[in-house]
Amino acid sequence: MNILVELATRAKEIGGVRVYKKSVERVFSALLRSGDFWEIVDMADLPVPAASGIVRTLIERGYAFIDDEENIRLSQKGLDLVRELGIEPYVEYVCQACEGRGIPFYTDIDFYREFLQVTKDRPRAIRDYDQGSVTPETTVSRVLFMDSRGDLRNKDILVLGAEDDLTGLAVALSRKARSVLVIDIDKRLIEFDNRIFKELGIDNAEAKVWDLRNPFPEEVLGRYDVFVSDPPETLPAFRAFIGRGIATLREEGGVGYFGLTLRDSSVFRWRDFQVSLTTEFGVAITDIVQDFNAYITWDYHPETKAAEIAPVRRNPKGVWYRSAWYRVEALPGFKRWNEPIGDEVFYLDEEGSTT
Amino acid sequence: MNILVELATRAKEIGGVRVYKKSVERVFSALLRSGDFWEIVDMADLPVPAASGIVRTLIERGYAFIDDEENIRLSQKGLDLVRELGIEPYVEYVCQACEGRGIPFYTDIDFYREFLQVTKDRPRAIRDYDQGSVTPETTVSRVLFMDSRGDLRNKDILVLGAEDDLTGLAVALSRKARSVLVIDIDKRLIEFDNRIFKELGIDNAEAKVWDLRNPFPEEVLGRYDVFVSDPPETLPAFRAFIGRGIATLREEGGVGYFGLTLRDSSVFRWRDFQVSLTTEFGVAITDIVQDFNAYITWDYHPETKAAEIAPVRRNPKGVWYRSAWYRVEALPGFKRWNEPIGDEVFYLDEEGSTT
C-alpha cells in the first residue's frame, strides 16, 4: 500500500495542500465512476487544490491521462493498481425524495412556490464577495429544517453574510419568525430583500449592509435566538461569521446554523473548526448533514483559482459544489467573540479556490 | 421569560440532571403535540430524567396535569403561559421515503429481504448488557451509509459491542467487506452470528466474545480500516467503546461509526464527547445525522430506571428512543487508547436511564 502514501506525498507537493493516503484512494474511486474533474472533486470530497494535485500526480506517474474530450481516465497501469489495491468505484444511494437532506423541500409546496416566484429576479452571484448561491430547494429546506428543530417560530433570527442564498428572505417569507435581520456586505441583496419585504408587507424583517470584518455594534450583540450563516472556509472568516454569530445569541440554548464545505477546506481543517467550536466558543454540535447545501455553479467560475488550477479547462456541467449543514447549540458559559478582523487572508487561502 | 429559568432550576432539582431554559421550552412544545410521556421525551430530545423532572415540575406548579388515561396535559395556566411566551407546537417534516436518514433502506431491496430472512430468529434484547436493538431498516441503512462513504468495500471492519443490532452480521451479509470481526460480550449473539456465517458459507467473517472493559489484545490493535459501535452514553463506556475502536484503526484515514443519543445523555455531555473526540483522540467528525437510529422498545422496559422515574406508568406505544449516527475520521497523530476500565459506572449514570 506504500504506493498510495508515495502518491499522496507527491500530490501534496504539487497541490500545496495537506493530502493523505485516503485522499488518493478517494480520487481513484471517483475515477472509476467519472472522467469529469468537477464530478471527481465532488465524489472525492476534497478541496480543489488537493484533487488537482492528486490527478496531476497520477498523470505524471502514468496512472491516468487526459483524453481528447478532457476526460481524466485511468491508464492500464492505473487500472492494474486499482485492482491490486482492491479499490472499488464510488457509489451513492442518495434519497431521490429529499435529495439526502432528510427533509423534503416540497413538504410545504406553497412556500416553495412562493419563494421561487418572489426570487425569480434575484441578483446574480458575483465574485467580489465569494458568492455562490445554493439551489432554491436548499434554501427552502434550510427553513424547514430550522422549523423542525424549534428554531423558527417566534424566534428572533439573524442571517449574516450569506444572503446570496436568500435564506433571510426565505425565513421572513415563512412568516413564522418573530423578527428577522439580514446582514450582508452586498448592497444589491440588501436592497432586493428590503424591496420584497415592503412589497409583501412583511414588517418584522429588515436587511442592512454590514462588513463582517468589523465588530458588531452593541445593539446586535446578545439579541438573537438563532443565527444562520454560510462562511468562507478560512479561519479568519470562520471567526468573523461564526464567532460573531455566536456573539449575537441572547443566551445559552441559542442556536447557530451554517454551511461548511470540504471543497474549500480539508477534513484536517474541519477538526480545527470543531475544536474551536467546542472548546473556545463553548457550543455543542448537534447536526452535520453532508451535502445538504447544493450550489449552482457561479457565472464567474472560469475566473476562479479553482478553474486555474484544475488539470482540465472544461467547465463543470452540473452541481459539483456542496456543503454540509451544521447546527450548534450555545451552552452555559459560551463565548461571545467580536474582535475586528485585520488584513489576514479572508476569502482565500491554500485550501480554498472558488472565490 | 424568567419563569422558564425558574422552572428549569426546579426541574434540575427534581430530575437530578442538567436542564436549561431551552429544555423546558422543548417540553412545552412537545406537550402541545402529545400527551404521551415517551413521545414527549422523543420530541424534546432530552434525557429521560430531564424530561421527567420538567414534567413533574410543571405538574407541581399547576401548568400541567395527568388525566385519567395517563396523558400529560397542559392546564389553563399552562396554556396561558405558552401563549404568553409564544411557544409553538413541535413540528416535524421527516422524509417518508428514507425515514430522514438521507439514504433509503430499500435501495438494495434484496439485501434488505435477506437480512430480514436471516435474522428472523434473532436473540431478544436483554437487560444484562444495556441492549436495545435498532430496527432492521436502521441496520441496513447503516451498511448502505458506510458503502456510500467508501467505508465498506474491501475494508477490514470491526463491529464492537453493539451486536444486538446485528450490524456486524449485516456488514458480513453484504459480502463487500474484506473481513469482518464482530466482538460482543453476549455469547448468544456471537453464537448466532457464527452459525449464520457458517450456514451461508461466509468465510471472511467471525464473531468473538469480549468484554470491552478489558484492553484489546495486540492482534486487534491497528488492524482495521473501519470500526462500528453503539456505546452506552457514560463517559467510561464512551472511552471503552470509541477510544478502543479508534485504537483498532490501522492508520490515519481510518473511520469510525457509532450512535450517540440525547435520550441517555444531554447536549452538555455531547460537547464533552466532541471535545474528547477532536482534541484527545485526534479525529474529525464528518457526520452527525440525528434520529438515524430507531430502536425497538425493549421487553425489559418496565424494569428500567426510565420506567421507574417516568411521571406515568404507561409504557411506550411505538419507537421513542432514537440516536444520531456519527462518522469520524482519524487524522495524522490520532491517539490509540486502550487502558483497562475499572469499577466506574459503565452502563448507567445520572443522565442515563434505559438500562
Interface residues (C-beta under 8 A of the other chain):
Chain A: Y20 K21 K22 E25 R26 S29 G86 I87 E88 Y90 V91 E92 Y93 V94 C95 Q96 A97 C98 G100 R101 G102 I103 P104 T107 D108 L144 D147 S148 G150 R153 N154 K176 R178 E251 E252 G253 V267 F268 W270 R271 Q274 V275 T278 T279 G282 V283 A284 I285 T286 D287 I288 V289 Q290 A324 E329 L331 P332
Chain B: Y20 K21 K22 E25 R26 S29 G86 I87 E88 Y90 V91 E92 Y93 V94 C95 Q96 A97 C98 G100 R101 G102 I103 P104 T107 D108 L144 D147 S148 G150 R153 N154 K176 R178 E251 E252 G253 V267 F268 W270 R271 Q274 V275 T278 T279 G282 V283 A284 I285 T286 D287 I288 V289 Q290 A324 E329 L331 P332
